[in-house]
């Protein structure tokens, strides 16, 4: 039997992860919730921030699983700060109840992993067939379960032939040094005049005193911070990383994405919500991410404008960064109307990107994962 604890902690306005898991047969699936589910999902259980390890064990006890059952739940129930701590807790719980645990991470805090005691679904995984197919990457699969995205085609498609004011939209989350490196480059080559630039975050990972007075003045005057919630609401998950505001999308041609951790190692892939945004906003994608990321997206069928940009794999982050700057140079040299022509000539591919995104669907079958070590198990 598979038991799903229906609590997406810090869900905010997101589609809950438990709605993304499909089964070829629902006869062996049960859903567990509790009267205080709302406070749990808002990370306000007993007025405390997660983790909630004792509450998780109470849920497992209430479910009363049989030997070799599977229980799927949110990673935020358990502490993850200390290296190795999560793994020890999962093995202990698995051995105590003689079950398989499946943990869902809607962030990039852990790598995908499958053992005889537990499976971790994550937005961070390795480049290989098993992890590509067996990992539930939250942001890849949530679009077709989100009513907002089902409507974006009706909103944006009537504007596809318009002459747009700007060439690019470049709206990022946390203010990181490598992201500001791109902002600075856009400014230095003069592309900022043809761009929507903005942050959507509450914090910065570097100190402004590392910038020259002139550069700091330009940053403060030309890169606004776009927020849709207070910091308190953000702590509950009520943030707006879904898409850049639609007016930016429909009034620019290219969505420039600067991923959360573009310096990921050679075979590691990490996707937040950002990578998928151009496919949902009917923009041309230009994505700064790890060395294998574009290959992975192409393997899913997405069009990445490789007739315009160089998206060949680069082995070092420095090479990836320089490649991205070269692609920005291409955009800077084009006129607005030349870029519009390219956009219109490839509009069917842009529409296909959206269709591919909306067809993503994940099916869970536990026979594809490592079985538990407990005797007398039968996979149903």
WONOR-V109487 format. One record per residue. N is the residue number from 1. OMEGA is omega in degrees with one decimal (NA if undefined). Layout:
# WONOR-V109487
N & OMEGA
N & OMEGA
This chain:
# WONOR-V109487
1 & 176.2
2 & 180.0
3 & 179.9
4 & 175.2
5 & -170.7
6 & 174.8
7 & 174.0
8 & -173.3
9 & -174.5
10 & -179.1
11 & -176.0
12 & -179.7
13 & -179.3
14 & 166.5
15 & -178.1
16 & -176.8
17 & -177.2
18 & 174.3
19 & -176.8
20 & -176.3
21 & 179.3
22 & -179.3
23 & 177.4
24 & 174.1
25 & -179.4
26 & -173.9
27 & -178.1
28 & -178.6
29 & 174.8
30 & -177.9
31 & -178.6
32 & 171.8
33 & -178.2
34 & -177.3
35 & -178.4
36 & -176.4
37 & -176.7
38 & 179.5
39 & 177.9
40 & -177.9
41 & 177.7
42 & -179.7
43 & -179.4
44 & -177.0
45 & -175.9
46 & 178.7
47 & 179.0
48 & 172.4
49 & 173.1
50 & 19.4
51 & 179.5
52 & -174.9
53 & -179.7
54 & 178.5
55 & 177.4
56 & -178.4
57 & 175.4
58 & 177.9
59 & -179.5
60 & 178.2
61 & 178.6
62 & 178.2
63 & -179.8
64 & -174.8
65 & 172.6
66 & 178.4
67 & 178.9
68 & 168.9
69 & 177.0
70 & 175.8
71 & -178.6
72 & -176.7
73 & -176.2
74 & -178.2
75 & -175.3
76 & 172.2
77 & -170.4
78 & 177.3
79 & -177.7
80 & -172.1
81 & -176.4
82 & -179.9
83 & 178.4
84 & -176.3
85 & -178.7
86 & -177.3
87 & 179.9
88 & 179.8
89 & -178.5
90 & 179.1
91 & 179.3
92 & 179.2
93 & 179.5
94 & 179.9
95 & -177.4
96 & -176.2
97 & -179.1
98 & -177.4
99 & 172.0
100 & 179.1
101 & 175.2
102 & -173.5
103 & -178.5
104 & 177.6
105 & 179.6
106 & 179.8
107 & -179.3
108 & -174.7
109 & -177.8
110 & 171.3
111 & 169.6
112 & 179.8
113 & 176.1
114 & 177.1
115 & 179.0
116 & 179.8
117 & -174.2
118 & 170.8
119 & 175.4
120 & 171.4
121 & -174.0
122 & 172.8
123 & 178.8
124 & -175.5
125 & -177.9
126 & 179.6
127 & 170.1
128 & -173.1
129 & -178.3
130 & -175.2
131 & 176.2
132 & -172.8
133 & -172.8
134 & -178.7
135 & 176.6
136 & 176.6
137 & -169.7
138 & -172.6
139 & 175.8
140 & -169.5
141 & -170.6
142 & -170.0
143 & -175.0
144 & 173.4
145 & -177.2
146 & -174.7
147 & -179.9
148 & -177.3
149 & 178.2
150 & -178.5
151 & -172.7
152 & 179.2
153 & 179.2
154 & -179.6
155 & -168.5
156 & -174.4
157 & 178.2
158 & -177.1
159 & -171.4
160 & -178.0
161 & -178.7
162 & 165.9
163 & -171.2
164 & -174.5
165 & -174.9
166 & 176.1
167 & -172.9
168 & 163.4
169 & -177.9
170 & -175.4
171 & -172.6
172 & -179.6
173 & -177.7
174 & 179.3
175 & -179.4
176 & -176.0
177 & -178.1
178 & 176.5
179 & 177.7
180 & 174.8
181 & 177.8
182 & 176.1
183 & -179.3
184 & -180.0
185 & 176.9
186 & 178.2
187 & -175.4
188 & -179.5
189 & 177.3
190 & -179.5
191 & -178.5
192 & 178.9
193 & 179.3
194 & -172.1
195 & 163.8
196 & -180.0
197 & 178.1
198 & 168.1
199 & 171.3
200 & -172.9
201 & 179.9
202 & -170.3
203 & 177.2
204 & -178.6
205 & 177.1
206 & -176.7
207 & -178.7
208 & -179.4
209 & 174.0
210 & -179.2
211 & 174.0
212 & -179.9
213 & -178.1
214 & -179.1
215 & 178.2
216 & 177.7
217 & 178.5
218 & 179.7
219 & -177.0
220 & -175.8
221 & -170.2
222 & 178.3
223 & -179.3
224 & 172.3
225 & -176.8
226 & -179.6
227 & 177.5
228 & -179.2
229 & 171.7
230 & 177.5
231 & 179.4
232 & 178.8
233 & 178.0
234 & 178.0
235 & 177.0
236 & -179.4
237 & -177.2
238 & 179.4
239 & -175.9
240 & 176.5
241 & -173.4
242 & -179.5
243 & 164.7
244 & 178.3
245 & -172.5
246 & 177.3
247 & 176.3
248 & -177.1
249 & -175.0
250 & -179.5
251 & 173.9
252 & -173.0
253 & -172.1
254 & 172.8
255 & -178.2
256 & -174.4
257 & 174.0
258 & -171.4
259 & -174.9
260 & -178.3
261 & -175.7
262 & -179.7
263 & 179.6
264 & -179.6
265 & -168.8
266 & -174.5
267 & -179.4
268 & 179.4
269 & -179.8
270 & -178.5
271 & 167.1
272 & 176.6
273 & -169.8
274 & -175.9
275 & -172.3
276 & -174.6
277 & -177.8
278 & -179.4
279 & -178.5
280 & -177.5
281 & 179.6
282 & 174.8
283 & 170.6
284 & -177.5
285 & 168.7
286 & -165.6
287 & 173.3
288 & -179.0
289 & -176.5
290 & -168.8
291 & -175.8
292 & -171.8
293 & -179.0
294 & 177.2
295 & 179.5
296 & -179.6
297 & 178.3
298 & 179.3
299 & 176.5
300 & 177.4
301 & -177.3
302 & 174.6
303 & -175.0
304 & 176.1
305 & -178.0
306 & 170.5
307 & 178.3
308 & -174.6
309 & 168.3
310 & 179.6
311 & 177.7
312 & -177.7
313 & 175.7
314 & -169.5
315 & -178.9
316 & 179.0
317 & 177.9
318 & 178.4
319 & 177.9
320 & -179.0
321 & 179.4
322 & 176.8
323 & -179.8
324 & 178.1
325 & 177.6
326 & 177.7
327 & 173.6
328 & 175.5
329 & 179.3
330 & 180.0
331 & -178.7
332 & -178.2
333 & 179.8
334 & 171.1
335 & 178.5
336 & -177.3
337 & 175.6
338 & 178.4
339 & 176.1
340 & 178.0
341 & 179.1
342 & 179.7
343 & -177.7
344 & 179.8
345 & -179.9
346 & -175.5
347 & 179.6
348 & 177.5
349 & 176.1
350 & 176.3
351 & 178.6
352 & 176.9
353 & 178.9
354 & -178.8
355 & 178.1
356 & -179.3
357 & -176.2
358 & 178.3
359 & -178.1
360 & -177.9
361 & -176.6
362 & 175.3
363 & 178.5
364 & 175.3
365 & -170.8
366 & 175.7
367 & 178.5
368 & -175.9
369 & -176.5
370 & 179.3
371 & 178.1
372 & 179.3
373 & -171.8
374 & -174.7
375 & 175.8
376 & 177.1
377 & 175.8
378 & 175.8
379 & -178.6
380 & NA
